[in-house]
Amino acid sequence: MPRGMQTHVNFYVKDLDDAVSKWTKLFAILDPEVAQRKPVYLNSGEGDTATRTATFVNPNGLELQLTCSVAFAKDPNFVDHVDHIHFATVDVEGKFDAIKKAGFRINPFTLHDEEEATEVTTAEGVMPEVQWQKWFLVPMPGNVAVEVALPYEPVDGEWKPVKNWSPDERYGLNG
């Protein structure tokens, strides 16, 4: 994860393997350090809600995250698109309250949730690989969300929480 609060941009893609292959080739030309690192993969859900995510680790700048679900692959009308921009903070609850007080709608899981979130979402029971994670989504103009979540770093190909995180320091070089 790069330094700073803006950490990644997430794209929803129909074919994760194809997207990873194409982005790897492009990074090899434009940002070889990113291409040399293996993307971190995360699997969640099951059945029709099964999702695979690959994140290109970039400790020096914004990371690229690609997400594909069974539903995307089955949908003949699905078009790859930007889903969210991620901001990291250790004060997820405080940011939730401040954003809510500022009049923003907050969604619990997806950009298009009909119900509004009344509390920060947790990964407990939803994403076994990152039970410690907390987040929420703020729908923004342009059909994109801002995700606010705890910071994380790659360790041996998995996401782990960052201890003593500061947005002014570099980290994430462990994996």
C-alpha positions in Angstrom: 0.0 0.0 0.0 1.4 3.4 -0.9 1.9 6.2 1.5 -1.0 8.7 1.8 -4.7 8.2 2.3 -5.6 7.5 -1.4 -4.4 3.9 -1.8 -6.1 2.2 -4.8 -8.6 2.5 -7.6 -10.8 -0.6 -8.1 -12.0 -1.7 -11.5 -14.8 -4.3 -12.0 -13.8 -6.6 -14.8 -15.5 -9.5 -16.6 -12.3 -11.6 -17.0 -9.8 -11.2 -14.1 -7.1 -13.4 -15.7 -7.2 -11.4 -19.0 -7.2 -8.1 -17.1 -4.2 -9.1 -14.9 -2.3 -10.3 -18.0 -2.9 -7.0 -19.9 -2.2 -4.7 -16.9 1.0 -6.7 -16.2 2.3 -6.2 -19.7 1.5 -2.5 -19.5 3.1 -2.1 -16.1 6.2 -3.8 -17.5 6.6 -0.9 -19.9 5.3 2.0 -17.8 6.1 1.0 -14.2 8.4 -2.1 -14.1 8.7 -2.1 -10.3 5.0 -2.8 -10.1 5.1 -5.5 -12.8 7.9 -7.3 -10.9 5.6 -7.8 -7.9 3.1 -10.6 -7.9 -0.5 -9.2 -7.5 -2.1 -10.0 -4.2 -5.3 -12.1 -4.7 -8.3 -12.2 -2.4 -11.3 -14.6 -2.8 -14.6 -13.9 -1.1 -18.2 -15.2 -1.3 -19.4 -18.4 -2.8 -21.7 -19.6 -5.5 -23.1 -16.7 -7.5 -21.6 -14.2 -5.1 -18.1 -15.6 -5.4 -15.6 -12.8 -6.1 -11.9 -12.8 -7.0 -9.7 -9.7 -6.6 -6.2 -9.0 -7.7 -4.3 -5.9 -6.5 -1.1 -4.6 -8.1 1.1 -3.6 -5.2 2.7 -0.1 -5.7 4.5 1.3 -2.6 5.4 4.4 -4.5 2.0 5.4 -5.8 -1.7 4.5 -6.3 -2.4 0.8 -6.6 -4.6 -0.8 -9.2 -7.2 -3.3 -8.0 -9.2 -5.6 -10.3 -12.3 -7.4 -9.2 -14.3 -10.1 -11.0 -17.4 -12.0 -9.8 -19.3 -15.0 -11.1 -22.2 -12.6 -11.8 -20.0 -10.4 -14.0 -18.8 -13.4 -16.0 -22.3 -14.7 -16.6 -23.8 -11.3 -17.6 -23.5 -10.8 -21.4 -24.2 -7.0 -20.9 -21.5 -6.5 -18.3 -18.9 -3.8 -19.2 -15.6 -3.3 -17.3 -15.8 -0.1 -15.2 -14.3 1.9 -12.3 -16.1 0.9 -9.1 -14.3 2.8 -6.3 -11.4 4.8 -5.0 -10.0 3.6 -1.7 -8.9 5.9 1.2 -7.1 4.4 4.2 -7.6 5.6 7.8 -7.2 4.0 11.3 -10.2 6.1 12.3 -12.9 4.4 10.2 -15.6 5.1 12.8 -14.7 8.7 13.2 -14.6 9.3 9.4 -18.0 7.5 9.1 -19.5 9.9 11.6 -17.9 13.0 10.0 -19.0 12.0 6.5 -22.5 11.2 7.7 -22.7 14.5 9.5 -21.6 16.3 6.3 -24.8 15.0 4.7 -23.4 12.1 2.5 -25.2 8.9 2.0 -23.2 5.9 3.1 -23.7 2.4 1.7 -22.7 -0.8 3.6 -21.4 -3.1 0.8 -21.8 -1.9 -2.7 -22.2 1.3 -4.7 -25.8 0.4 -5.4 -27.1 -0.8 -2.0 -30.6 0.3 -1.4 -30.3 0.4 2.3 -28.2 3.1 3.9 -25.4 2.1 6.3 -26.0 2.9 10.0 -22.6 1.6 11.1 -19.2 0.7 9.7 -19.2 -2.6 7.7 -17.0 -5.4 8.9 -15.5 -8.4 7.1 -16.4 -10.8 9.9 -18.3 -13.7 8.3 -18.1 -12.1 4.8 -14.4 -12.3 3.9 -12.6 -14.9 6.0 -9.1 -13.9 4.7 -9.5 -10.4 6.2 -11.7 -10.7 9.2 -10.1 -7.6 10.8 -11.1 -5.3 7.9 -13.7 -2.5 8.4 -15.0 -0.2 5.7 -17.9 1.8 4.3 -18.7 3.3 0.8 -19.8 6.8 -0.1 -21.6 7.0 -3.5 -20.2 9.8 -5.6 -21.2 11.5 -8.9 -20.0 9.5 -12.0 -21.3 6.2 -10.7 -18.2 5.6 -8.5 -17.8 5.1 -4.8 -15.3 6.3 -2.3 -14.3 3.4 0.0 -13.0 4.3 3.5 -11.2 1.4 5.2 -8.5 0.3 7.5 -5.0 0.3 6.0 -3.4 -3.0 5.0 -0.2 -4.3 3.5 0.9 -7.3 1.5 2.6 -10.0 3.6 3.5 -13.3 1.8 0.8 -12.7 -0.8 -2.0 -11.9 1.7 -3.4 -8.7 3.1 -2.5 -8.0 6.7 -3.5 -5.0 8.9 -0.8 -2.3 9.2 0.4 -1.7 12.7 1.1 2.0 13.8 0.0 3.3 10.4 0.8 6.9 9.4 -0.3 8.3 6.0 3.1 10.1 5.9 5.2 7.0 6.0 6.0 4.3 3.3 5.1 0.8 4.1 3.8 -2.3 2.3 7.2 -3.7 1.2 6.9 -6.9 3.2 5.4 -9.1 0.5 
